[in-house]
């Protein structure tokens, strides 16, 4: 009798638990507000959009990414991708061919740029004049494509859901941005001060156009590269004794005051949410759990492999009921809302100066994020929470590639503007006194977002600088690296040492 009671109450407890789980998963949350921008806006698909050239940047020399034929092929590939499996799609075949073309035609197209802010960029490239001329000749096709991008009347990312700018193309374009900046800097030193500076400012303007429309991190990073390279080259020219005053005024005219939001990743974050929403919609419609939605949840490769095998044999209709049950327990709206909360937190950190965060950035990123860390997380929407946990990147990459890089680029932009204003105040022979420079920094509207105070000047290092993401004053010593843990500095060489 005792055993029967135990079995009875055990069965009753299991039944109650099942009823609770079903009850908690019967009703979904309200729909999450998403960007209503169309996935393939007609205006962005016009022949004047330079983003077609970026998509075809790694094509062989004989191809013309700006031509009508290439544009038609790319749009046909986008349409065909939606009807075919990933492994057999023309997109996968095209990416494979791009890899072959890169190895055949474009090896060695990357040009190194000085890493330390203390290095003299002008002297660095003057000593490599012959190398730069040789690279421009060897990669003339790529330079032409890059200049076509800069001259395009429209530069809007049209990537549909499930696609992104190919990594090879963005890497090649970034390499040509370095070569372009170096060659324009040499042209200015050879006497073409204003035309060369106009080209550098045009590259920065194109970079801002990419930031405003770039739907993927690759496109956004390329835009940031274009802006940063132009700013570093312009700063080097502003420090030259022979720099004409017309160039200084041109820089201030073409680099207006910009809010920090224009340096961020708003389009990337919105498109990421759209991609995740499309993946959830496919799961609910097809009732097949995509293992790649869980790839970062399962840390062990063997566990992901087992899940992939489970999905593969589901094609034999052996586990259709299991997939349907899993899809039933995914609360589409709630899952999407949870993922969007994370990206809203990223946007909040991008637009707020770091000195105002008030808490550790990792905690701020995950504020309001209800995932698998909470007790009894499996009672409601367990698979959806696992998908969110897989879709949300780790804290360090988000801080480095989204938040800190956006604030760092805004800092460099403001420092170059301050450098130009200081250059206008400097005398033709005596330079600028330290007192005048510090007065300019104190009265300027621009503030260091990492300290909330005016930007700093170091007499020892000869730098205008921000204390950077690490919050430590290193005297203007910057070493550009992926860690972004040093000061952010711009050299200033016309300050009187004896003042």
N, C-alpha and C positions, 0 to 999 in steps of 0.2 A: 504493500500500500504506500509506503513512504517513497519507493522508487516511482510509482505512478504519479504521486503528487509532484515529485521533482520534475518529471517529464512534462506533466501538465502545465505547471507554472513556467517551466522553461519555454515550452511551445507558446504559451500566452505572451511571455516577454518578447519572444522573437516576432510574434504577430503584431504586437503593439509597436515594436520598433519599425517593422515594415510599414505599418499604417502611418506612423509619424513621418518616416522618410517620404512616403508618397504624398502625404498631406503637405509637407513643407515644400515639395517640388511641383505642386499642381499649378501654382500661380507665378507668373513672371513679373518682373519689375516693369515700370513704364519705359518706353523706348528712350534710348540715349540720344541726346542732341548731337548730330554730326554735321560736318560741313556739307552744304548743299551744292558745292561746286561740281559741275558735271565731270565725269571721268575722262571724257574725250571731247573737250570743248572745240566747236568748229573753228573758232578764230585761231586757236593754237595749232591747228593742222594745216594752216595756209603755207604756201611755198616760201613766204618771207620769214618763217620762224627758223632762227639759227640753231634750235635744238636738234633739228634733223642732222645737222653737220656734226654735233657732238655724238649723236647715236652712231654715226658712221665714221667716227674719227679714226678707228683702227682698220678701216677698209684698205685694200691694196691701192697703190698709187694711181692705177688707171681708173678707179671708181670715182664718181662725183656725188658725194653725200648731199650736195645742195641741189641736185637735179631732180626732175619730175619722176624719172624711172625709179630712182632709189626710194623716193618718198612713197611711191605706190607699192613697192615691194615691202617696205616696212609696215605699212597699214594692212596689207594682206596678211602678213605674218601675225600681227596683233589679232586679227579676226580669226585666223586659223588656230591660234593657241587655245582659244576658249573651247574648241571642239575636240581637241586631241589630248592624249595623255602627255605628261611632262617629258617622259623619256623618248617619245616619238615625235615631239612637236618640231615644227620648223625653227622655232626659237632656239631649242637645244642644238640643232644641227648648225644654225648660224653662229652660235657662240663657239662651237667646236672649230668652225672654219676661221673665226676671228683669231683664235689662239694660234692657228697655223700661220695666218697672214702676219701676225705680230712677230713670230719667230723668224719669218722670212724677210720682212721688210723693215721692221721698226726696232730691232734690238739696239740698245745703246742710245735711245732718244732722250733719256733723262739727263738733265743738267743739274749739278749740285749748286746750291746757294750757300753762302756763308751762314753758319749756325749762330755764332756769338754776336751780340749787339756791338761789342767792342771792335769787331773786325771792320776794316775799311773796305766797304763794298766796291767803291770806285777802283781802288788799287787792286783788289782781288780780280776784277774782271778785266782791267787794263792788262794785267799780266797774262790773261788767258784770251786775249783778243783773237789770236790766230785760231785757237780751238773753237771759239764761238762762231767765227766766220765759217769755219769748216762745217760745223754742225748746221748752220743755217743753209748752207749749200746742200748738204747731204739730206736734210729733212725739209727741203723747200716745200714739198707737198703739204706736210703737216703745218708749217708756218702759214701757208696760204689758207688752210682750213681754219686755223685759229684766228687769223685776221678777218676771215669771212664771218666768224661768230661775233667778233667785236663790232663789225659794221652792220650786223643784222638789225633790221628795224623792229624785230620782235624776237624775244628770247624767253620762251615760256615752256616749261616742262609739261609734256603731254603724256607722260608714262601712264598707261592704264593699270588697273589693279592687277597685281601678280607680276608686274615687270619692274625693272629698274635699269637705270643707265649702266651699261656694261662696265665692269671694273677696268678692263683693258682700255676702253675709250676714255674714261675719266682720268686714268693714270697718264695716258699719252697727252691728253689736253693739259694736265697739270705740268708735265714736263715742258710742253711748248710754251706755257705761261712763264716758266722760269727763263727759257731761252729768249722769249720776246722781251721780258723785262730787262735782261742783261744787255741785249742788243740795243734797246732804246736808251739805256743809260749810257752806253758807249757813244751812241749817236749824239746825245746831249753834250758829252764831253768833247766831241769833235766840232761843236759849234751849233748844232741844231737844237738849241735849248727849248724853244717853244714848241716846235713840231713834235719832238720826242716826248716832251712832257704832256702834250695833248694826247699822244698815244697811250701813255701810262694812265692818264686820267680816264680815257675811254675804256681801258681794261678794268679799272676799278668800277666804273659805272656798269659795265657788263656783269661784273661780279655781283653787284647789288641786285641786278635784275634776276640773276640766278637765285640769290637768297630769297627773293620775294616769291618765286614760283617753283623752286626746286622741291620735288616731291620726295626725294630719297636723300639719304645722308651723303651718298656719293656726289650728287649734283650740288648739294649744299656745301660740302667740303671743297669742291672745285671752285665755287664762287668765293668762298673765304680765301682760298689760295690766291686767286686773281687779285683780290683786294689787298691782301697782306703784301704780296710781292710788289705791287705798285706803290704802296705806302713806304716800304723799305727803300725802294729805288728813289722815290721823291725826297725822302729824308736825306739820303746821301747827296742828292743834287743841291738841296737847300743849304747844306753845310759847306759847299764849295765856295772859295773866296770870289770866284768869277760869276757866281750865280746872279743872273739879272733880276732886277726888282719886278719886271713884268711877270716872270715865272712865279714869284712869291704871290703876287696878286691873283694870278690864274689859279694857283692851288687853293687859296682861300675862297675864290669864287666857285670853283668846281667841287669843293669838299664842304658842303654846308653842314650846319648842325643837324645831327641825326639822333633820334631816340634809340635806346638800346634794343627795342623790339625789332628794328630793321637789320640787326646783326644776328638774329636768332634763327630758330628752326621751326617757325610756326607752320609752314607748309608741310614740312617733313612729318611733324607730329600729327597733323590732320590726316595726311595720307596713310600713315601707319594705322590709325584707327579705322580708316576705310578698308584697308587690306584685311585687318582682323575681322571686321564686320562681314566682309565678303566670305571669308573662310568659315565663319560661324553659320552663315546662311547656307553655304554648300553642305555643311554637316547636317543641318536640320532637314534640308531638302532631300539629300541623297541617302541619309541615314547610314553613312559610312564614316567612321572616326579616322581622320587623317593623322597618321603617326607623327608627322612633322609639326603638328600643333602641340605635341607633347615632348619634342626632342630635347628641350632644355630642362624638363622636369625630371626625366630619368637620367641621372648622372652616369650610371653604368652603361657602357655600350651594349652589353649583352641584353639588358632590359629593353632598350629601344629596338634591338634586332628582333627580340621575341614579339614585340608589339607589331613590327612591320610584317613578320611572318603571319601573325594572327590576321592582319588586314588582308594580306595576299591570299590566304586560303579562304577568306570570306567571299572571294569572287566565285567560289564553288557553292555558295549559299549554305555553307555549313553553320555559320554563326550570324546569320541575318538577324535573328531575334536578339542576340546580344548587342549588335550594333544599334538596332532600333531602340532597345532599352537605354543604352548609353546616350543616344541622341535625345531621348525623351527627358532624361535627367539634366540635360544642358539647358540652363535658363539663358536664352540668347540675349535678351535685353540686359539682364543683370550682369552677365559676363562681360558684355561690351562696355557697360557703364564702369565696371571695376577697372578694366584696362584703360579707359579714357581718363579715369581719376589720376592714374600714374602720370600720363602725359600732360595733364593739366598741372600737376605738381612740377613737372619739368619746366613748363612754360612759366610758372610762377617764379621759379628760381632764375630763369633767364631774364626776366624783366625787372626783378628786384635786385638792387645792389647787394653783393655778398655781405657787406658789413651790417646789413639790416636783417639778415636771416634769423639771427637770434638762437639758432640751434644747429646741431650737426646736419649737414646737407643730406646725409643718407636717411636720417629720420624724417626730414621734410619731404624727400622723394616718396617715401612709402606711407605718408600720412593719409589715413582714410582708406588704405588698401587692405581689404579683407580677403586674405588668401589662406594658404594651408598652414600658416603659423598659429591661427586661432584654435582654441579647444573645440572639439566636435565639429570641425570644419566640413566633415564628410556628410553631415546630415542634410545639408542643402547645397545643391549645385556643385557637387564635388568635382566632376569632370571639368566644368567651366572654370573653377578655381585653379585646377591643375594647368589648364590652358593659359590662363592669365599669368600664372607663375612662370610658365615656359616663355610666354611672349614678352614679358617685362625683362629688359636687359639688367645685367649686374650694375651695381651702383657706380663702380669706378669708371667703366666706359661711358656711362651717361654723363657723369660729371665732367669728364675730360673732353669728350667729343661734342657735347651739346652745350652744357652750361658754361664751363670755364673758357672754352674756345670762343664762345659768343662774347662774353665779357672781355676777354683778352683782345679780341679784334676791335671792339669799341674803344678800349684803352689806347691801342696803337693809333687808331684814327684820331682820337682827341689829342694825343701827343704830337702828331704831325701837324695838326692845326695850330697848336701852341708853338711849335717850332717855327712855323711860317710867320706867326704874329711876332715872335721874338726877332726873327730875321728882319722884319720891317722896322723894328725899333732900333736895331743895331746900327751904329755909325759905319761909314764906309771903311774907315781905317782903324778906329779904336775898338770896334766891336761893341758888345753889350756888357754892362757891369752886372755883377752878381746881385747887387741890390735891386737893379731894375728888373732882372729876371725873376727874382723871388717876389717882387711886387706884382709882376704880371701873373705869376702862378696863384698868388693869394687872391687876386681880384677876378680871376677867370671864373666863368660859370661852370667850366668842366671840373669835375671832382673825381678822385680816385675811387672807383666803386668798391675796392677791396678794403679801404680804410675810412671812407667818408670824408677825407681831408684833401687839401690841395695836392696836386702832383708834386714830386720832389725833384731837387737838383743836387747832384753830387759833384763837388769840385774835384775830388780825387779821380773819379772815373770819367768825368765830363759827360754825364748822362742826365736826361730828363727821364723820370721813371715812375712806375707804380710799384707798390710792394708786392703785387702779384697774388696768385691764389693761395700761396702758403702763409700769407699774412705776416711775413718776416721782411724787414728792411735789410736787404743785402747790399746796399750802396750802389744800386744800379747795375749789378752784375746779372746779366741774363744769358741763359743757355737754352736756346730753343730745343725742346725735346718733347716727346709724347707725354712725359710726366707733368709738364706745365707747373713746376714747383719752384720757379725762380722769379725774380723781378721781371717786369716788362719794361724795356728801356728803348729810348731813341737817343742817339748821340747828338750833342750840341757843341760845335767846335768854334763858335765865334764869341764865347764869353771871356772877358778879360780875366786873366789869371791873378793879376795883382790888385784887383778891386776888392 
